[in-house]
Amino acid sequence: MVQDRLSPPVLLVFLAIAIFLTMTVALMLGPLLVALANEFHTSLAVTGQLAAATAMTWGLTAFLAGPVSDTYGRRLMLLLGLMLMTLGTLSAALAPNYGVLLAGRFLTGVGAALIPANCMATVADVFPPEQHGRAMGWLLGASGLGAAFGIPMVALLTDVGGWRLPFYALGTLLLSLWVLLWVWFPRSQRGQPLPFVAHVRAVGAKRVFWYVLTSNCLQVMAFMGMSSYLAAYLIQSYHMTAGETALPLTLAGFGVVAGSLLGGRVASHPHRLAVVAGCFAAGGLLAALVFTVSLSPWLTVGLAFGVAALLTLSWPVTTVLLMEMAGQSRATATGLFAVSNQLGIAGGAALGGLMLSLGRFPCVGAFCMATAIMAAVIVQYKTPEADESRRHAVVS
């Protein structure tokens, strides 16, 4: 257990802020795609690959971050992640060309990989098991606030001071949080006395663990395919400016908050996997409608809210499920969960951009629907045995 100087609820607030900033930085490119394409004389599809670049290094680093955290503790990895993400964000603000901006996003991904896994593992350390679902719901809800408030803030700052200003602002906030956590994050931690590789084996030996991660990856592809190109769709289809997309993106982003908080309750439901499978299928259908049906901007945003709520409801459920299977290798499990997320982000941004170049926005919608339905099939038919660990725990 973590011997903390802060009470668990206060520590949860600090961790939620870290998650909020991480998700804002990770998702901030959506409102900037048009401006970046104009600045560097390239296409929307090419600038969309910046998100894939961040996700690539995020996924590769997260695989290593979890076992290191389980072995040596949470504090070092969390502080290192915040500092690297700060440097990557501020270097992107100074980028004179696309190559430097790409390098900054690579570094940002490395730093971001060290944050969510450590935050979620810390929550599992300091809260009792019966409170894990609720606590994870609030923590993951903070990522939704990144979409609801952080991304619209990026859009507004872009309108005020150009595309560089959001990078400067977020870099400053990250540095401030680093200072606060350096002072207040628990110092007296003990890692688990298992070798590095043993933590990976402890969670990776279970086949159902990989089915859960695969379904999560596909769900994130569907979510990112919609969210990465929603702002560009509103700008091109309804002739909105980047600043005018701020309120619509806020409303759509609240879907992530709603889904995460609701998912915290579903995590303790006896039929939680069936609920998740149904939400995946419904979310995929709505994602297709976002980009294929001619509606008013606000009805389109309403559909996007539904997509975000239905698809992200699974995040707390998946996190708690992985924790139940992982035992003492919690950060390893959440690290692999982060790898799954980043593969989904990279796939959603990259393949969404490919679909956009092949058949414009309707193809993006079809891609989102197909990946969400595949995720639903896996959850429905391949993961029910994942609940056995909880049932055995309840019986014993």
QUIGI-V550283 format. One record per backbone hydrogen bond with DSSP energy under -1.0 kcal/mol. NH is the residue of the N-H (numbers start at 0). CO is the residue of the C=O. E is the energy in kcal/mol with one decimal. If there is no record, write none. Layout:
# QUIGI-V550283
<<NH	CO	E> <NH	CO	E>>
This chain:
# QUIGI-V550283
<<2	187	-1.2> <3	1	-1.2> <10	6	-2.6> <11	7	-2.4> <12	8	-1.4> <13	9	-1.7> <14	10	-2.4> <15	11	-2.4> <16	12	-2.1> <17	13	-1.9> <18	14	-2.3> <19	15	-2.7> <20	16	-2.5> <21	17	-2.3> <22	18	-2.7> <23	19	-2.1> <24	20	-2.5> <25	21	-2.2> <26	22	-2.2> <29	26	-1.3> <32	28	-1.1> <32	29	-1.0> <35	31	-3.2> <36	32	-2.4> <37	33	-2.1> <38	34	-2.5> <39	35	-2.4> <41	36	-2.2> <46	42	-2.3> <47	43	-2.1> <48	45	-1.3> <49	46	-1.7> <52	48	-2.1> <53	49	-1.9> <54	50	-2.2> <55	51	-2.0> <56	52	-1.7> <57	53	-2.1> <58	54	-2.7> <59	55	-2.1> <60	56	-2.3> <61	57	-2.6> <62	58	-1.2> <64	60	-2.2> <65	61	-1.5> <67	63	-1.7> <68	64	-2.4> <69	65	-2.5> <70	66	-1.8> <71	67	-3.0> <72	68	-2.3> <77	73	-2.3> <78	74	-2.5> <79	75	-2.3> <80	76	-2.3> <81	77	-2.2> <82	78	-2.0> <83	79	-2.5> <84	80	-2.4> <85	81	-2.0> <86	82	-2.4> <87	83	-2.5> <88	84	-2.3> <89	85	-2.4> <90	86	-2.2> <91	87	-1.6> <92	88	-1.4> <94	91	-1.2> <100	96	-1.9> <101	97	-2.5> <102	98	-2.1> <103	99	-2.3> <104	100	-2.0> <105	101	-2.0> <106	102	-2.1> <107	103	-2.2> <108	104	-2.0> <109	105	-1.6> <110	106	-2.2> <111	107	-2.8> <112	108	-1.7> <113	110	-1.3> <114	111	-1.5> <118	114	-2.4> <119	115	-2.9> <120	116	-2.2> <121	117	-2.1> <122	118	-2.0> <123	119	-2.1> <124	120	-1.6> <125	121	-2.2> <126	122	-2.1> <130	127	-2.1> <131	128	-1.4> <134	130	-2.5> <135	131	-3.0> <136	132	-2.1> <137	133	-2.2> <138	134	-2.4> <139	135	-3.1> <140	136	-1.8> <141	137	-1.2> <143	139	-1.1> <144	140	-1.7> <145	141	-1.2> <146	142	-1.1> <147	143	-2.8> <148	144	-3.3> <149	144	-1.6> <150	145	-2.0> <152	148	-2.1> <153	149	-2.0> <154	150	-2.1> <155	151	-2.6> <156	152	-2.7> <157	153	-2.1> <158	154	-1.8> <159	155	-1.9> <160	156	-3.1> <161	157	-2.0> <167	163	-1.9> <168	164	-2.6> <169	165	-2.5> <170	166	-2.2> <171	167	-2.0> <172	168	-2.0> <173	169	-2.4> <174	170	-2.0> <175	171	-2.0> <176	172	-2.3> <177	173	-2.2> <178	174	-1.8> <179	175	-1.9> <180	176	-2.7> <181	177	-2.1> <182	178	-1.3> <183	179	-2.4> <184	180	-2.4> <188	186	-1.7> <191	69	-3.5> <193	191	-2.3> <198	194	-1.4> <200	196	-2.3> <201	197	-2.2> <202	198	-1.0> <203	199	-2.8> <204	200	-1.5> <210	206	-1.2> <211	207	-2.3> <212	208	-1.9> <213	209	-2.2> <214	210	-2.4> <215	211	-2.0> <216	212	-2.4> <217	213	-2.2> <218	214	-2.2> <219	215	-2.5> <220	216	-2.0> <221	217	-2.0> <222	218	-2.4> <223	219	-3.2> <224	220	-2.5> <225	221	-1.5> <226	222	-3.0> <227	223	-2.7> <232	228	-2.1> <233	229	-2.5> <234	230	-2.5> <235	231	-2.6> <236	232	-2.8> <237	233	-1.7> <245	242	-1.4> <248	244	-2.7> <249	245	-1.9> <250	246	-2.3> <251	247	-2.4> <252	248	-2.5> <253	249	-1.5> <254	251	-1.4> <255	252	-1.4> <256	252	-1.1> <257	253	-2.8> <258	254	-2.7> <259	255	-2.6> <260	256	-2.5> <261	257	-2.4> <262	258	-2.4> <263	259	-1.5> <265	261	-2.2> <266	262	-1.9> <267	264	-1.3> <268	265	-2.2> <271	268	-1.4> <274	270	-1.9> <275	271	-2.2> <276	272	-2.4> <277	273	-2.1> <278	274	-2.2> <279	275	-2.3> <280	276	-2.0> <281	277	-2.3> <282	278	-2.7> <283	279	-2.3> <284	280	-1.7> <285	281	-2.1> <286	282	-2.1> <287	283	-1.8> <288	284	-1.7> <289	285	-1.9> <290	286	-1.0> <292	288	-1.9> <299	295	-2.2> <300	296	-2.1> <301	297	-2.1> <302	298	-2.1> <303	299	-2.1> <304	300	-2.4> <305	301	-1.8> <306	302	-2.3> <307	303	-2.5> <308	304	-2.5> <309	305	-2.5> <310	306	-2.5> <311	307	-2.1> <314	311	-1.5> <317	313	-3.5> <318	314	-2.4> <319	315	-2.5> <320	316	-2.5> <321	317	-2.5> <322	318	-2.3> <323	319	-2.3> <324	320	-1.5> <325	321	-1.7> <326	322	-1.2> <328	325	-1.7> <332	328	-1.9> <333	329	-2.7> <334	330	-2.3> <335	331	-2.3> <336	332	-2.0> <337	333	-2.1> <338	334	-2.1> <339	335	-2.4> <340	336	-2.3> <341	337	-2.7> <342	338	-2.5> <343	339	-1.9> <344	340	-2.6> <345	341	-3.1> <346	342	-2.7> <347	343	-3.1> <348	344	-2.8> <349	345	-2.8> <350	346	-2.4> <351	347	-1.3> <352	348	-1.9> <353	349	-2.0> <354	350	-2.8> <355	351	-2.2> <356	352	-2.0> <357	353	-1.8> <358	354	-2.9> <359	355	-1.7> <364	360	-1.9> <365	361	-2.0> <366	362	-2.2> <367	363	-2.2> <368	364	-2.1> <369	365	-2.3> <370	366	-2.2> <371	367	-2.0> <372	368	-2.2> <373	369	-2.0> <374	370	-2.0> <375	371	-2.1> <376	372	-2.2> <377	373	-2.0> <378	374	-2.3> <379	375	-2.4> <380	376	-2.3> <381	377	-2.6> <385	382	-2.4> <386	383	-1.8> <387	384	-1.8> <390	386	-2.1> <391	387	-2.9> <392	388	-1.8> <393	389	-2.4> <394	390	-2.3> <395	391	-2.5>>
